[in-house]
Structures are given as structure tokens and as C-alpha cells.
Amino acid sequence: MSQPTIVFSLGAWSTPAVFDAVRSRLNTFGFDSECPARPSVDGEPPLKTFEDDVASLRNVLTRLSEEGNDIVVVAHSYGGMVASSAVEGLAKEFGGRVIKVIYLAAFALDKGQSLLGLLGGNLLPWMKLEVSQSLPTPCLRLWYIYAVMSQGDYVHTDNSTIWHDLSPAEQELWAARARGTSRLVFSGENTYEPWRDISCAYIICEEDLALLLPLQEMLAEKVGGPERTFRLPGGHSPFLSIPDRMADLLVDIIKA
């Protein structure tokens, strides 16, 4: 029996390279994988929405389903929201091939909930706003600055929160590779709760400074409860700090 294809759902400001080490390790176990880029990350002008991210991931999942591949989605951080909405209608019982969704220190939101809504209407302190200089026309730029109340239209992160368990040199490397994310995605509303139709699991990152432990534990309880909750002794980016250990855990969850 062939192994399922693993599809990674990226978090904000991340490029596919963040999962290279994990994907290489998974390949040694016979797992093919894909990690599509996010339309909302490093897009110019920064007008891409949550719906654009969902559509992009859904296109990949639909293609793989039509090719006859069983699929496991691994969703990190903001990517949890994207994955939740993107897998709607793609469970096996509905004619798709998605057999499992694994949330990795990820937002698993209720139907109709946005990330901003979960956070009480404000971005977290480590999410930094920046105004783009690339909107195509003065009129559009004036409208957009008004629309976001002059708070900025890109969201960036900081080293000390996302990569705190990496060496200073590694933090600098990944900070240079990080890209801004369109602010609009954080207002998008989730459309589906996969755990009602698809086997789901949650990996808690115990040293995470971005999604703190109480929030992860609350989300894990909703997704699958204690029997489907797993833990890694790492920060928000275990695919960079402990990639082999993360890959091994994914294999264990998939094969369970």
C-alpha cells in the first residue's frame, strides 16, 4: 500500500524552504510531500486575502485527489486556518482523498471565526505592522490606507518569538528569509471544522512563545482531545530547531 502524500500548509511570513529539512527526512520513510507557497506572503501589492490562500491550497489538494493520492495535511500556525477551510468537501466520504489533518502549533478555529476575532480584534504584540510602498495608484493607496486605518498593510514577526530556540546565526538567517504577510488575511473567516468529518491531531510545541501553551491546549482539546494530542519540546518552529524529531513524530501519527 502506497504512503499518503503530505501537504504542508504554511504559516504567515513563511516560505516553503522552512520545511525542507522535515520533507527530506520524511522522504527517507517513503513519503512524498508538497509545500505550496502562500499568495498572501510577499505579494505586491499586499491585497491578497485569506480566501486567496485557501483557494491556492485547495487547488493543490484537489489535484492530488484527482490523481488518486491519499493526503495528510500538516498545518502550521496561521496555516491551520487555511487548511481547515481548504479541506472542506475533500474528505474520503465526500469523494476527496484527505485522510488526516495534523495541526502543528496551529490555529484551529470555529466556523465563522477569524484570527482577529479570536485575538479580540488586535494582532499579537510580536506581530509588527508595516506600510507597503507598492500599491499601484495614488487613489488605491489612499483608499487602502483609509481601509486599514493607517495601521499598515503588511504583518511581520520578530526573531525572539518565532525562532527563540535557534542559534543567533540561524535566527538571522531565517529572519532574512521571512516575508511580510498581507494584513487582510487575519480578518478572513474560517468556513469549515475538519475534525467533524476527518481524523485530526494536534501537536503542541511546549516551548512556544507565539502560541502560548494554554491556547494550544484549548485548541488541541477541540480538535481531538487527549488521545489525538502530541507534544514536541520545541518553540514555534520545530521544523527548524528539531526537524528530525518532528518528522519522526509525523510518521508515528500518520501510521497510528
N, C-alpha and C positions, 0 to 999 in steps of 0.2 A: 504494500500500500504506500503510495507516494505521500510525502510530507506536505502539509499545507504551506502556502506562501504567506510570509509575514509582511504586512504592510505597516510602516511606521507613520504615525500622524504627529507631525512636528509641533512643538510649542511655538510661542511667539519668538520673534527675532532670531530664530534658529534656521540654519541651512542644513541640507541633507548630510553634510560632512560630519555632523556631530555623532551620527550613528554608524560611521564607517567601521570602527573597531568592533562594535557589537555585531554588526552584519557579517564581518569577516569571521568571527567566532562561530556564529550561527551556521555559516556556510560549511564549516568543518563537520557539523552534525547533519548535513544534508538539507538544510533549509534555504530555499531561495527567498529573497526579500526585495522589497522596493521601498523607497523613501521619497515620495514626490515633494517638490518644493512648494512653498506656500505663495499664492498670488499676493497676499497682503504683506509679505515680508520683502522689503527693499523695492517695493513698487513705486514707480514715479509716473504721475503724481500719486500721492498717498490716498487714493479714493477707493481702494478695494475693501470689500465688506466681508463679514462673516459668511454670508451666502456665497460669495465668490470662493472662499476657502472650502466650503462644504461641497460645492459643485466640482471643484478640481479633484478633491479626494474621491468623491463618488464616481467620477469618470474612471479613475484607476480601478476601483473596486468592481465596477460594472464590467470593465474589460476583462479583468481576471475571472470574474464569474462566468462570463460568456465563453472564456477559454477552457472552462471546466476545472478551475483550480479552487480547492477549498482555501479559505482565507482566515488568518488570525490578524486582527488589528491591534497594534500596540500604540497607545495614545499617551503622549506626554504633556502635562501642564495644560495650556490653552488647547492643545490638540485633542484633549478629552472631549471638549465641546464639539469640535469639528467632527470627530469620529462618531459621536453619538448621533448627530443629525445625518451624517453621510451614510450610515449603515441602514437607515430606515428602508424597510421593504426588501432587504438583501439577505435576510436570514434564510436558512435552507427551507423552512416551512413555507416561505413565500416565493420560492423559486430562485433565490440567490445562493451564494456559497460562503457567506460569512458564518463561521462556526464559533468564533470566540472574540471577545473584546477584552483586552488587558489594559487597565488604566494604571499609568505609572506616575505617581505624584501628580495626578491629573484632576481637572475639574469635571466632575460628573454631575451635571445639572438637571433639575427637573424640567419637564416640558414647559416651554413658555418663559423660562428663566434666562436672563442674560448674565454675563460675568459681572458687569457693573451692578446689576441688581443684587447679585449675591454679595458683592462687596459694599453694599449700602450706598451706591451711587458715586463712589470715589475710587480711583486707582490706588493700589497699594503704595506705600512710601518709597519702595525701591523701583517703582515704575516711573521713569522720567519722561516728561513731555518735551517735544522739540518741534518748532515750526518749520515746515518744508519751504524751500525756495523755488520749487519747480512746478507750481501749478500753472497751467498753460496760458491763462489770460488774466489780466488785472481784475476783470469783473468776477470771474470764477474764484479767484483768490480772495477777493473781498467777501464774497458770499460764504466761502468756506471758513474763513477766519471768524466771521459772524456766527456761523453754524456751530462751531466748537467753542464759542465764547472766548476766543483768543487764548485758549489754553494750550495750543499746539496740536499738531495732527499726526505726529509720529510718537510712538512709545518705545523707549529704550530701557535697558536694565543696567545693573551695576555688578562689578566683579565680586564684591564682598558677600552678595546674597546668592547669586546663581552658581558661582564656581568657588565657593569659600574653601572647599576641601581639595582644591587643586593647588599645585605649587604656584608661586608668584609668576614664574615664566609661562606656565600653562594658562593661568588666568589672563595674562596679557595677550597670549596667542588667540584665545577664543573670544576675548573682548574685541580684538581687531577683526575677527571674522563675523561677529554678530551684526545684525542689520535691523534697522528700525521697522516697526510694525504699524500699519495703519490704525489710527485710534478708533476708527469706525467699527472694527471687529468686536470691540468689547461691549458694544451695545446690541449685538445680534442675539436673537433669542433661539435657544435650543428647541428643536422640533420633535425630538424622539428620545425615549428612555429604553435603550437596548436591553437592559437587564430584565425587562418583562418578556422578551422573546428569545434572547440569545444568551448563551453561557458567558458570564463576565467574571473577571477577577480584578483585584486591586493590589498594587504593590506600593506599600508605604515606604517612603525614604525617611528613616528615623532621624537624620541629622539635617533635614531640610530647613533652611531659613526663609524660603519663599512661601511655600505652602506648609504652614506650621502643623505640627503633629495632631492637635485636636481637630483641625479642619480635615486633614487626610483621614483620620479615624472615622469621622462623621460620614464622609463620602464613601469610605470603604464599607461601612455598615449598610448603606443604602444599596450599593452595587451588588454585594454578595454575602455580606455577613462574615463571621469569623472563619468559616470553612473555606472561603474563597479570598481571604486576605493574607498577603505575604509581605515580608519585610526585607529591606536592604539597609545595611549600616552605612549609608552614604547621604550626601546632600542632594540638591535638586537635580543634579546632572550625573547620575551614576553611570551613564553610558560613556562618560569621560573619565570619571575617577576610578570606577571598578568595573570596566566593561566586560571582562570575562565572567565575573561573578554574576552580573546582571544577565548576560546571555545564558549562562547555565540555569539560572532561575526561570527564565522564559521557557527553556526547553522542558524543565520539570513541570511547569504549569500546563504547557500545551499537551504533554504526554499523559498528564494525570487523568 
